Amino acid sequence: MRKSVLSTLMAAMVCATGMVMPASAGAQAPTRPALRAEEGVTFTYGPAEFNDAGDHVSWHWVVKNVSAAPVSEVVLTSWITPKLPPTRLTGPCAPAVDAIRCRWQVLQPGEQAEGVIEVALPEDSHGPVHIKGRVTWHRISAATSATTVP
């Protein structure tokens, strides 16, 4: 059964989509699949990879700060459809109730992080498996302080 599911899944497009939005922009901000380099953080999912038995699928992901300034509170949120619990996560990732979240306190300009999300396919799987995600972050503003010496 799993071999036929593998054939079905490979024949169907296993898709990866992405949205990006700076957290500081608020919920009203439009989302875009790609950013200009000076704007912030990007992410991508690689193509779905199936193990030899056809009972697990995994995606390689990459998150990168493409801006000229550090960013903080970076969160990559990934959703898998149908909802399947992860069997392997790498990087600073953990399962949440409705998604998988990977978190970084700070990403420096040009800094890149990568990892893998893997799920097991149930025996009775039918149809495609999709992954989609969103990355949020805050811009770190330069704080200045002045001290007056008498």
N, C-alpha and C positions, 0 to 999 in steps of 0.2 A: 504493500500500500504506500509506504513512504517513497519508494522509487517512482511510482506513478505521480505522487504529489510533487516530487522533485521535478519531473518532466513538465507537469502542469505549471509549476511555479516558474521554471526557467522559460517556458514558452510565453507565459504572461509577463508583462513588463513589471519587474520588481523595481519600484521607483523610490527615489530619494529626492525630497524637496527641502527647501530651506527658506526661512524668512529671517531678516535681521532687523533689530530695532534697538537703539540705545535706550536704556531704562530711563535716563533723565529726560527723554523726549515725551514721555507720558503715553497714555493709551490712545490718544487721538492721532498720533503720528502715523503716516503711511508706512507700510512695510515694503521692502524691495528685495528681490533675490540677489542683488549684487550692490556693492557700495563702491564709491570712488575711494582710492587708496587713503586719502587724508581723513576719512570719516570715522573709522573705528575698528570693529571686530568683524571678521568674516568666518564662515565655517562651511565645510563640505562633507558629504558622505561619499565614500567610494561605492563601487557597484556591490551588490549582494554577492556573497561568497557562500557556497554550500559545501558541507563536509562530504566525504566519500559516501557515507551511508545515506545522505540526503535527509537527515533528521535534525540538522542544525543549520541556521543561516546566520551570517555575521556581516557587519558593516564596519569599515575603518572610517574614523572621523578625524578631521583636522580643524582646529580653531586657531585663528591667527589675529594678532593685533596689527593691523595694517596702517595705523595712524602714527603720527610723529610724537605722540605723548602717551604716557602710561594710562591704562584704564583699570578700574577696580570693580569688584563685585560682579565678575563675569560669570554668567550662568548659561550653559547650553542645555536646553530642554529638548528631549527626543521622545516622540510618540510612535509606537509600533501598532499597526493595524493589520490583522486583528490583535487585540490586547494579549500579548504573550509575555510571561515573566522572563527577565534576563537570566541566562545561565552563566554568563561571563561578562564582566565589565572591567576595563582597564582605565587608567587615569583616575582623576579625582571624581569618580562617578558613583552614584548610588541609586537604587530603585526608589521611587516615590509612589504614592497611591495611584496616580494616573499616568506617570511618565518616568523617564530616567533623567536625572539631573547631574550635570558635571559642573563643579564650581571652582573658581580661582579667585583668590583675594586680589591679586594684581597681575596683569600681563604688561610687560614692558614693550616699548615700540619694537616691532619686528618679532616679538616672541611668539612662538608657535607651540601648541600642545596637540598631542594626538593619542588616539586609543581605539578600542574595539568594543562594540556592543554585539553580543551573541544571544540568540534565543533558540530554544528547542521547538521543533515543529511537532504538534500532536499527531498521533497515528491517524486521526480522522480529518486531517487538514484538507481543505479544498479551497482553491482560488489563490490569488496573489497575497503576498505579504508586503506591506509598505512601511517605510520609515520617513518621518518628517520631523522638522525641528525648528527651533528659534533660539537665537542668542541675544542676551541682554547684557548691558554693562553701564557703568557710570564713568564719565570723564573725570579724571583727577585734575582739579584746577590748582594752579600754583598759588599756594598760600603765602602771604607775605606778612611779616610782623616788623614792627618798628619799636625800638627801645630808646627812650630818651635818657641821656646821661646828664645829670645836673652839672 
